[in-house]
Amino acid sequence: MKDNYRFVLFLPFLIFGTGVWLYFQTENEVRVLMARAQAQWRIGAYEDAITLYEGVSRNYPASRYADDALWEIGTIYYFNNFDVNRALSCFQRLATGYPGTPLAKESHLKLAEINEVILKDPASAIRHWNEALWADSSLRSRRPIIFKLGTALLKMDRFNDARRQFQNILDDGIEDHLADQSSIRVGSILQIDKDYESSLPFLLSVLERTKCADCRLRAKLGLIESYEFMDDLPKAISVARSLGPGDYPEHLKLGLLKRLTDKKRYDGQKLWSEP
């Protein structure tokens, strides 16, 4: 009786130990398959690599390498075989089959890239960027995604939605290149809305902090546009004169200054001629 009792007590440990042994045995087999697939990929045998990776994905879906296998398949289809449809299918399988994993987030980013750049489907790209945002709480990881999201919305003429995304980046309080670009885009959206006065602080803030020559040029050109539409031609001319020879072609600068000074002179003559 005591022997039976001891056996019953020992049985859970035996089952647990057997399970652990089987798990590590399986993972060792999967590692071997992954290494073989990687070797085939390196020599350019892409179809053989895909077959091995697919074997891991389908036969060992619970393995910790299963999502890696799907990622590698999608990458081969996308970058090596230029098969966008199959790449989309693989990244989608990964995103839906292994939610919450780091590669699921990366898959949503890759799906967004393919939809935006290749398929010209910004609505689908936006959906995947939002999924990636949901999966990542890191501020520095989220900011580039939010910027891409705002840029896509801007291209779709969804100006208010785009402005909210760029404002989210500015509200983080991080003064970097993304903040510069976001300020310029908010300023541009306000100009589209003909709210030129409100655009000024965003454009001026770029000049105060940026180290990017392109951002500085775009901010100055934006300021010139806003000042001109506000009929503040002296300030528009002042900003135009500050354009450096290395930033803006000299003949364009001279043409811009001539147009602004001519307009100022005409406005002055018109003012004096009025009764």
C-alpha positions, 0 to 999 in steps of 0.5 A: 500500500505504501509503495502504491502511495509513493508511486502516486506521489512520484507520478506528477514529477515523472509526468512533468520531467517527461514533458520538460524532456520532450520540450527540450528534445523538440526545441533541439530538433527545431533549432537544427531545422532552423539552422539548415534553413538559414544555411540554404538561405545564405547560399541562395537556395530560397525555395529549399529554405522556405520548405524548411521554414514552413516545416517548422511553422506547420509541424511545430506551431507551439515552438518558440521558433515558429514565429521566427520561421514565418518571419523568415519566409515572409522576408524571403518572399519580399526581399529575395523572390519579390513575391508581394502577395505571398509575403503579405500572407506570411506576415499576416499569418504571423500577426494573427497567429502570434499576437503580442509577440515582438515579431507580430508588431514587426509584421504589422509594420511590414504589412503597413510598408507594403500597403503604403509603398507598393499597393498604394493602399493607405487605409490598410497601412493605417490599420496596421500602424494602429495595430503596431501601436497597440502592441508597443507601449514604448514611447521611442518606438511609438513616435516613428509609427505615429509620424508615419500614421500622420503622414499617411493621413495627410496624404489622404487629405484627412488634415485634422486627423493628421494634425492630431497625430503630429501634435501627439509627437510634439506633446511628448516634449522630445526635441528631435528630428521627428519633432521638427518635421511634425512642427513643419507639418502642423504649420503646413496644415494650418496654412491649408486651413488659412490659419496663417497666424497660428502656423507661425509658432510651429515654424518659428520653433523649428528655427529655434532648435533644429540642426537639420538644414532641410528642416530650417529651409522648409520652416523659412519658406513656410514663414515667408508664405504665412507672412505674405498671406498675412500682408506682413511683407517686411517680415516675409522679406526679412526671412527671404533675405536670411536664406543662405546660398547653400540652402536655397539657389541664389536665382530663386532667392533673388526671384522671391525677393523681387516678387515680395519687394514688388508686391510691397511697393505696389501695396504702398502705391495702392495705399497712397492712391486711395482717397 
